[in-house]
Amino acid sequence: QVELVESGGGLVQPGGSLILSCSASGNLYVVNAMGWYRQAPGRQRELVAAVTRDGNTNYADSVKGRFTISMDNAKNTVYLPMNSLKPEDTAVYYCDCNLARPGRPLEVWGQGTLVTVSS
């Protein structure tokens, strides 16, 4: 069993900031990578940012320069400070954890946390 606990969503005004965090626990063995995806109403889920255990990062073009992802390997926790938030950042944000398993990696998803950017 693997559990992801997300926190940090909420309502913020345009230009404001929020920090999302997600902690993984359970039978993790090896965490290959963690990341955040988001899904706005009527749209497909999209990658926001991801980080590997080696520290390699990947960002959606729309968040580059505003969001910074990092992972604390010892705590199996990923952080996503989000700055200069825009109304178009409004979405449910989902934490994703990629775990090493024999054969093929296991993908685990969090429940999602709502981020609303509005004045």
Steps between C-alpha positions, in 0.01 A plus 500: 500500500620848409337821618549855373395789723464834324472843658521868416215568262257784546378835375750767404483829314672544163868568555498313828683190612426155635715204593379149427656203674449128467638229726519134405491219752458124509677233297698744291829309454648742244339827392608568145326836466221715632303770333189709471233488232191718475159479345280798435126463427444373149869436439728200509740437782838653423848489645592803709842397628691187591828418671705181507685367803818622331364854490415526132196717443243548228247784474206593288587806293214691659654482848870539426649782702203507738492152656797312646478131586726325747506167681627406843612142442535426870139601564359376167337840469468724198449876523362739242525868584278684254557871448338765282188290478256568219130422463593241239690309769165418658461121506503192714864411557591133532817360649663214313758256630694263277631198690751239391351153480615172339403512135345844470470810719191554712318832464310624805271804505382725777140605553556849366499845654312797358685819411281798416655823375241774505446853617 
